[in-house]
């Protein structure tokens, strides 16, 4: 008997149809990679954008609220104050989530007065969203 013919390739196995199984499957991926990035769940393209936010953006809780917004949107990356008074961020995630984070950055938290958000292509891979030291 030829055992090679009776083997099943992993790629031929059906995907889980049960929502509980799918959730567990994606939770396992997110846990093992320590990410909540929505691209892992939706198999969407991941994009990275670098943001330079100007205005009255320091001393108003901008970084704290940016972390909260990023976690709610499921994006990863970082945020930090700059010595010139601006705030800088790197945002990674599904295009819709990154766009939503950019829209949030244009408004900022209560008390902030955002006058400009410069957007450029970013780089890097991030496991979570956090702060970096002032630069």
Secondary structure, DSSP 4 states (H G I P E B T S, - for coil): --GGGG---GGGSPPP-SHHHHHHHHHHHHHHHT---HHHHH---EEEEEEEEEEE-SSSSHHHHHHHHHHHHT-EEEEEE-TTS-EEEEEEEEHHHHHHHHHHHHH-STT-EEEEEEEEE-----SSEEE----
